[in-house]
Amino acid sequence: MRKDADAIYWNDLIGCSVVDQNLKVLGKIYKLENHGASDLIFIKTVDDDIIIPLEDQFLGKFEIEKNTLNVVWE
């Protein structure tokens, strides 16, 4: 059971599809790591990996029921 309905836990994000502001599917989150200044999201794409800081300026809506994280990323 979730302790806080608004909280997002790392386990919730693993395996999520990541979609950018243009509705392009970037890939799936395969791990998260803490690197001091911020946490990082690691996304596996078809060609490469993308690493996005877990910071408000890059994050959009997280839809747990759709297993999707929206991001602002070029």
Backbone bond lengths (Angstrom), bond angles and torsions (degrees), N, CA, C in turn:
res aa  C-N    CA-C-N  psi(-1)  N-CA   C-N-CA  omega(-1)  CA-C   N-CA-C  phi
1 M - - - 1.452 - - 1.527 109.40 -
2 R 1.315 116.33 137.76 1.461 121.74 -179.32 1.527 109.65 -75.67
3 K 1.324 115.95 135.97 1.460 121.09 179.55 1.521 111.82 -77.21
4 D 1.315 116.97 -35.65 1.458 122.00 -176.31 1.524 108.17 -134.51
5 A 1.303 117.11 118.21 1.469 121.38 -175.92 1.527 112.54 -60.50
6 D 1.338 118.52 -26.92 1.458 121.98 -178.72 1.529 113.53 -91.44
7 A 1.313 117.04 -9.58 1.465 120.72 -176.99 1.528 110.20 -76.61
8 I 1.328 114.07 145.36 1.458 120.67 173.78 1.520 106.57 -115.66
9 Y 1.319 115.81 122.72 1.445 121.21 -179.45 1.525 110.06 -100.35
10 W 1.322 116.37 149.76 1.463 120.87 179.64 1.529 110.66 -52.66
11 N 1.318 117.14 -42.39 1.463 120.43 -179.09 1.521 111.80 -61.20
12 D 1.327 117.45 -29.09 1.462 121.32 176.94 1.525 111.16 -67.31
13 L 1.331 117.04 -31.10 1.464 121.69 -174.42 1.530 114.07 -84.99
14 I 1.320 117.67 -29.81 1.466 120.53 -178.61 1.535 109.08 -60.56
15 G 1.336 115.26 126.07 1.457 120.78 179.86 1.516 114.93 90.27
16 C 1.339 117.07 -6.17 1.468 120.68 179.25 1.520 111.29 -70.22
17 S 1.324 115.54 145.56 1.459 120.66 169.85 1.521 107.79 -77.08
18 V 1.332 116.18 143.68 1.463 121.75 179.35 1.526 107.82 -114.62
19 V 1.344 114.63 128.04 1.458 121.67 -177.23 1.521 108.15 -122.40
20 D 1.356 116.74 134.34 1.470 119.24 -179.94 1.527 111.22 -85.79
21 Q 1.329 116.01 -179.32 1.465 122.26 -175.89 1.524 112.72 -65.11
22 N 1.342 117.64 -16.03 1.466 122.55 177.87 1.527 111.73 -97.70
23 L 1.334 115.88 11.43 1.461 124.47 -179.75 1.530 113.46 67.17
24 K 1.330 115.72 21.06 1.465 121.16 175.49 1.527 108.61 -85.12
25 V 1.325 116.78 128.61 1.461 121.00 176.96 1.524 107.72 -75.41
26 L 1.335 116.01 119.65 1.466 121.05 -178.98 1.524 111.87 -85.19
27 G 1.313 117.18 -36.39 1.454 121.61 -177.57 1.512 110.04 155.98
28 K 1.353 115.39 -157.08 1.464 121.39 -179.63 1.519 110.53 -122.37
29 I 1.319 115.22 144.17 1.464 121.24 176.72 1.525 108.53 -72.77
30 Y 1.345 115.71 126.11 1.462 118.77 178.82 1.526 112.86 -113.64
31 K 1.334 117.15 -16.39 1.469 118.70 173.76 1.513 109.69 -164.40
32 L 1.317 114.95 162.33 1.461 123.85 173.45 1.513 106.97 -131.87
33 E 1.326 115.92 144.31 1.464 120.56 178.69 1.518 109.51 -139.48
34 N 1.313 115.24 150.40 1.456 121.16 174.02 1.515 108.15 -95.62
35 H 1.330 116.24 128.07 1.461 121.42 179.50 1.526 111.00 -123.86
36 G 1.303 115.64 42.90 1.456 120.49 175.43 1.513 113.19 78.24
37 A 1.327 116.91 -79.94 1.465 121.07 -176.11 1.529 111.71 -67.86
38 S 1.318 116.93 -33.11 1.470 119.59 178.21 1.523 109.92 -159.88
39 D 1.323 114.37 163.56 1.445 120.19 172.45 1.525 107.77 -83.20
40 L 1.316 116.29 152.16 1.462 121.25 -179.27 1.519 110.10 -121.25
41 I 1.336 115.47 140.55 1.450 122.81 175.25 1.529 107.37 -101.67
42 F 1.317 117.77 128.29 1.456 122.84 178.10 1.526 108.33 -105.31
43 I 1.342 115.58 122.17 1.456 121.85 -175.45 1.523 109.00 -116.15
44 K 1.313 116.48 127.04 1.466 122.43 177.03 1.521 107.35 -89.04
45 T 1.345 115.36 121.32 1.460 121.24 176.74 1.522 108.79 -108.55
46 V 1.312 116.45 179.78 1.462 120.88 178.43 1.522 110.57 -64.03
47 D 1.341 116.76 -42.26 1.462 120.97 -173.92 1.523 115.03 -100.39
48 D 1.312 117.77 -26.82 1.458 120.79 -168.09 1.524 109.32 -159.39
49 D 1.307 116.47 -173.59 1.459 122.33 171.76 1.523 108.72 -110.97
50 I 1.325 115.32 147.64 1.462 121.96 174.41 1.519 106.51 -117.34
51 I 1.323 116.01 137.45 1.463 120.91 176.57 1.519 107.26 -118.65
52 I 1.337 115.66 121.67 1.461 121.67 -177.82 1.523 108.77 -120.86
53 P 1.333 117.97 130.89 1.466 119.70 174.90 1.530 110.13 -63.86
54 L 1.298 116.39 139.65 1.457 122.48 178.36 1.531 107.80 -83.34
55 E 1.333 115.14 73.59 1.464 123.18 -177.63 1.520 109.27 -130.86
56 D 1.323 116.22 149.16 1.460 122.34 -175.36 1.523 113.67 -52.39
57 Q 1.327 118.05 -37.53 1.464 120.44 -176.30 1.523 113.04 -64.68
58 F 1.326 118.15 -20.23 1.460 122.34 -179.43 1.528 113.35 -104.37
59 L 1.327 116.33 -13.60 1.461 119.99 -173.30 1.514 111.87 -98.65
60 G 1.321 114.20 138.03 1.454 121.63 172.30 1.516 108.23 -108.01
61 K 1.287 115.28 -140.44 1.459 121.48 -176.51 1.534 110.85 -81.50
62 F 1.322 115.52 136.63 1.459 122.15 173.02 1.517 107.19 -103.71
63 E 1.330 116.40 120.29 1.455 121.30 -179.33 1.524 108.68 -112.13
64 I 1.326 115.11 93.26 1.467 120.28 -174.78 1.519 110.93 -62.63
65 E 1.337 117.68 -35.96 1.466 120.04 -178.62 1.539 112.06 -68.95
66 K 1.337 117.30 -25.19 1.468 121.89 176.92 1.525 112.18 -99.95
67 N 1.342 115.73 -4.07 1.466 122.00 -179.11 1.532 110.97 56.94
68 T 1.347 114.69 46.46 1.466 121.58 -174.74 1.527 110.60 -134.18
69 L 1.339 115.19 138.25 1.461 122.24 173.33 1.514 107.56 -119.20
70 N 1.324 116.72 124.82 1.463 122.03 175.82 1.518 108.39 -92.46
71 V 1.327 116.27 136.73 1.464 121.93 -179.10 1.523 110.30 -131.20
72 V 1.323 114.94 159.43 1.463 122.13 171.72 1.525 105.43 -104.71
73 W 1.323 115.79 104.09 1.461 120.75 -172.36 1.517 109.61 -153.69
74 E 1.309 116.75 138.00 1.468 121.72 178.05 1.505 110.87 -96.18
